[in-house]
Amino acid sequence: MSFDMQRILASKRAMRQNLAALPVAEKLRLLDDLRERELTLRRSAPLATSNVVREQRSAYRPAKPGN
């Protein structure tokens, strides 16, 4: 199996252009489809989450001006 990087990049560029040209309603429909797939995958995943690494959110506070 060989990879033709120019062909891959051209294909990605064309896909991005095609997606950008879609109407907003179609983009939202695609987003809904992706969300449904994610939910399906989550439901089908084993419940054993001991191997999952979860990071705690750190409190983000922007620096005050002058500090």
Summary of the structure (lengths in Angstrom):
residues: 67
radius of gyration: 20.4
end to end distance: 56.2
largest distance: 57.8
contacts: 80
relative contact order: 0.06
helix: 57%
strand: 0%
